[in-house]
Amino acid sequence: MTRLLRGALLGAGAGAAGTTALDAVSYLDMAVRGRPASHTPEATVAKLAEVAHLPVPDEKRLAGLGGLSGLVVGAGVGALLGMARAAGWRTGTGIATVAVLLAANGPMTVLRITDPRTWSAVDWVSDILPHLAYGAVTVAMLDATSRQPAPAPRRPRARRYCH
């Protein structure tokens, strides 16, 4: 297996773990503050489907595709981070956080589903914290799965002879 392919596969797994952390922080925020779930992923999928002239049959499928898009973004960014590491680039939590923020919010902004310039401070915090959790967990998983140097060989025990 090539080094880049291995990096992509390990990165996708790390990104999936990071996505789980992102979702957990988002759901915790929803539970603590009583805020509703965001519908921007579904709106983004609907807009992309419209632009591509691909009809989505109903709202239930749209909701499923919206959630699935988040998983794809998380695993995809993780795969890119894994490949970057395999190529010798240093990828830390900050880089992972910014990368997933751009990958998630970029299309929504370009498609005019949202406008970050209009977000309040609370909106920014509730968006950045889950993405920061993604970055931290993804990088921790990449660190954990990086090739470790082989342990030093053990010195053989001295044999004891009975006289």
Residue pairs with C-beta under 8 A, 6 or more apart in sequence:
3 86
3 87
4 83
4 86
4 87
6 86
7 82
7 83
7 84
7 85
7 86
7 87
8 79
8 80
8 82
8 83
8 86
9 79
9 82
10 82
10 141
10 142
10 145
11 78
11 79
11 80
11 81
11 82
11 83
11 85
11 138
11 142
12 75
12 76
12 78
12 79
12 82
13 75
13 78
13 141
13 145
14 78
14 81
14 82
14 137
14 138
14 139
14 141
14 142
14 145
15 74
15 75
15 76
15 77
15 78
15 79
15 81
15 82
15 134
15 138
16 71
16 74
16 75
16 78
17 137
17 138
17 141
18 74
18 78
18 96
18 100
18 133
18 134
18 135
18 136
18 137
18 138
18 141
19 70
19 71
19 73
19 74
19 75
19 78
19 134
20 137
21 130
21 133
21 134
21 136
21 137
22 70
22 74
22 100
22 130
22 131
22 133
22 134
23 70
23 130
24 133
25 129
25 130
25 133
26 130
29 35
29 126
29 129
29 130
30 36
30 37
33 126
35 126
39 66
40 108
40 113
40 114
41 66
41 67
41 69
41 70
42 59
42 62
42 63
42 65
42 66
43 66
43 108
43 113
44 66
44 69
44 107
44 108
44 111
44 113
45 56
45 62
45 65
45 66
45 69
46 56
46 62
47 111
47 113
48 107
48 111
49 55
49 56
51 111
56 62
56 65
70 104
73 100
73 103
73 104
74 100
74 134
76 103
77 96
77 99
77 100
77 103
77 138
78 138
78 142
80 99
81 91
81 95
81 96
81 99
81 138
81 139
81 142
82 142
84 91
85 91
85 142
85 146
91 139
91 142
92 139
93 132
93 135
93 136
93 139
94 135
95 135
96 134
96 135
96 136
96 138
96 139
97 128
97 131
97 132
97 134
97 135
97 136
98 135
100 131
100 134
100 135
100 138
101 127
101 128
101 131
104 131
105 114
105 116
105 127
108 114
109 115
109 116
116 124
119 127
